Amino acid sequence: SQHQLPKLKKIYSEYKNKGLKLIYFNEDDDVEKWKQHILNNKLEWINVSERVKANKSNISNLFGVEALPTCFIVDKAGKITYNSDQSDTDLSEIETYVKRLFEN
């Protein structure tokens, strides 16, 4: 959702030099619209698209994504430590989880 982008951009800006990687998956087959979205919003992280609708997405199926947008935090060991779809749809707690990644 568009209202989540400023929060994600702020978190990415604050933590990218500490090693945070943000991968933004597009769930649409309109490639031109997706590319324009990246440019218009100055999305400087990794942007990926399967170029298919969400219901045909291997990524959505693999991770059990049922709502868009959904944010995951994956730690260095590859464990999902946060899933906005399950408990934080407005991303009010995401920064707390990101901070935990860099506490040690």
C-alpha positions in Angstrom: 0.0 0.0 0.0 1.2 3.5 -0.8 0.8 4.7 2.9 3.4 2.1 4.0 6.1 3.2 1.6 7.3 6.3 3.6 7.8 4.0 6.7 9.7 1.4 4.7 11.8 4.1 3.0 12.7 5.6 6.4 13.6 2.2 7.9 15.7 1.3 4.8 17.5 4.6 4.9 18.3 4.2 8.6 19.5 0.6 8.5 20.9 -0.1 5.0 24.4 0.8 6.0 24.1 -1.7 8.8 23.4 -4.5 6.4 19.6 -4.3 5.9 18.5 -5.6 2.6 15.0 -4.8 1.4 13.4 -6.8 -1.5 10.2 -5.4 -2.8 8.1 -8.0 -4.8 5.6 -6.8 -7.3 2.3 -8.8 -7.5 1.1 -7.7 -11.0 1.6 -8.5 -14.6 1.6 -4.8 -15.7 5.4 -4.3 -16.0 5.3 -0.7 -17.2 3.1 0.3 -14.3 5.5 -1.5 -11.9 8.5 0.3 -13.5 6.8 3.6 -13.2 5.9 2.9 -9.6 9.6 2.3 -8.8 10.6 5.6 -10.6 7.8 7.7 -9.1 8.5 6.6 -5.6 12.3 6.5 -5.9 12.5 2.9 -4.6 16.3 2.3 -4.2 16.1 -1.2 -2.8 15.9 -4.5 -4.8 12.7 -4.6 -6.8 11.5 -7.9 -8.2 8.6 -9.0 -10.3 7.4 -12.3 -11.5 5.3 -10.4 -14.1 2.1 -12.3 -13.1 -1.0 -11.6 -11.0 -0.8 -12.4 -7.3 -3.0 -15.6 -7.7 -0.4 -17.0 -10.1 2.7 -16.0 -8.1 5.1 -18.7 -7.0 6.4 -16.3 -4.3 3.0 -15.7 -2.8 2.3 -19.4 -2.8 5.7 -20.3 -1.3 5.3 -17.8 1.6 1.6 -18.2 2.1 0.8 -14.5 1.3 -2.9 -14.0 1.6 -3.0 -10.2 1.8 -1.3 -7.4 -0.1 0.9 -5.8 0.9 2.7 -8.2 3.3 6.1 -7.6 4.9 8.4 -10.3 6.2 11.6 -9.9 8.2 14.1 -12.7 7.7 17.1 -12.9 10.0 20.7 -13.9 9.0 19.8 -17.5 9.7 17.0 -17.4 7.2 14.2 -17.5 9.8 11.1 -15.4 9.3 10.9 -13.3 12.5 8.1 -11.0 11.4 5.1 -11.3 9.2 2.8 -8.2 8.9 0.0 -10.3 7.4 -0.3 -12.2 10.7 -0.2 -9.5 13.3 0.8 -6.0 12.1 -1.0 -5.0 8.9 -0.4 -1.3 9.4 3.4 -1.9 10.1 3.2 -0.1 13.4 5.7 -2.6 14.9 8.0 -3.3 12.0 10.8 -1.0 13.1 11.0 -2.7 16.5 11.6 -6.0 14.7 14.2 -4.5 12.4 16.1 -3.0 15.4 16.2 -6.4 17.0 18.2 -7.7 14.0 21.0 -5.3 14.8 21.1 -5.5 18.6 23.9 -8.1 18.7 
